Amino acid sequence: MKAILVLEDGKVFAGRSFGAEGEKAGEVIFNTQIIGYQELLTDPASAGQIISFGYPHIGNYGVNGRLFESDTAHALALVVKEYSRIYSNWQATGPLDEFMKQRGVIGIEEIDTRALTLHIREHGEMKGIVSTRDFDSASLLKKLPAQGEIKFEIRNPKSETNQKIPNSKSKTVIINLGANNSTLAKYPGAVVVSAGTKAEKILGLNPEEVVISSGPGDPRELAGLVEEVRKLIGEVRVYGIQNGACVLAQALGGTVGRMKVGHHGMNHPVVDPKSGKGEISVQNHSYGIEKLPAGAKTVHVNLNDKTIEKFQTKDGRCVGTLYFPIDERSKLASGYRYV
C-alpha cells in the first residue's frame, strides 16, 4: 500500500506503508542509531515524533517484551529505507509490523532516508505529516497548520507511586516528565511524582536528591515546574536529564531553546572541553541550553556541534545532562567539585 510523507516546507517523500494505517502529523526527526527501534518507539520522549532511521535495514530482529521503555508506543510514525519482513532473534515474540499495527504507529518504507536526513540537517527539524490515505501533498500541507505546536502531558503509567521510599540509603524523588524504564531502573526504591507536584510535598518526603526526568515537548512551556524546582535548589541535590536539564537550567536563571537539529541516537560523543576525555551517550531531545547562569559551568560539550551537554553549579549540588545517565546514579552520590 502506498504511503507519503510531506514536510512543512513542501518536500515530499513517497513510499510504501507498513504498520498501522492512517494519517498523523508531528515533528520529523532523524535518528542515528543502528539498533533499538523498539526502545525508541516506546520512549515517552518520542511522543509526537515522526522518526526517520538513518540505518537502512530496520525490523530484522523483531520485537520482544524485554525492550519496552514504557507501557506503549509514543512515536507517531517510523520512516525507513527497508523494512525487514523476516526477523530472527531467540528473544523475538513477533514482527515489528504487527507491534506497530497494535499500537497505531504508521510505517513508511522505500524512502531515501539519507536524502531526508540531509534535508533536515540543512533546513532544520520541522513538522510533517505522513498518510496512507491522502496522497495529495497540497491537501496534506493544509492540514498541518491546524496541528499547532505539539503539547504533551506524557508519563509512564507504571512509574508513578505514592509509596514511601523503602530504602533510606536511596532517598530519591523523580519528577516525571516522561521517564523511560531504563532511567527508572537506575534509581531503585525511588518515589516518582508527577510534574505538577509542589516543592513542599517533594521536600516533605525528605529526599537526598531530586531527579527531573527526560520527556517530550517544549521545556520553555513548563514555567510552573521551573518555579517549583527553583524552590528545591539549595535544599537538596537536583539532577536534570535532557528536558529535565532544560528545566533545571531555567530554574537556575539560564536560557534554553529549540535546536536546529536535535540529538537522537545512541552514538553521540560528549567530551570535557579541558581534558578532551569523553564518553559515548544516548540522547533523544530537540531542545538544548543556550546560556548557562552565573555560577554554573560547562562540564561536557557535544563533539559534533559543540553544544552544551552537561553543566553543574559551583557547589556541585545541581547537575544537568542533555543525555541519558551513562553510569549508576549519574555519579551524584559523591557530587562534583567546581574547578
Buried (B, 14 or more C-beta within 10 A) or exposed (E): EEBBBBBBEEBEBBBBBBBBBBBBBBBBBBBBBBEBBBBBBBBBBBBBBBBBBBBEEBBBBBBBEEBBBBEBBBBBBBBBBBBBEEBEEEEBEEBBBBBBBEBBBBBBBBBEBEEBBEBBEEBBBBBBBBBBEEBEBEEBBEBBEEBEEBEBEBBBEEBBEEEEBEEEEBBBBBBBBBBBBBBBEBBEEBBBBEBEBEBEEBBEBEBBBBBBBBBBBBBBEBEEBBEBBBBBBEEBBBBBBBBBBBBBBBBBEBEBBBBBBBBBBBEBBBBBEEEEEBBEBBBBBBBBBBEBBEEBBBBBBBBEEEBBBBBBBEEBBBBBBBBBBBEEBBEBEEEBEEE
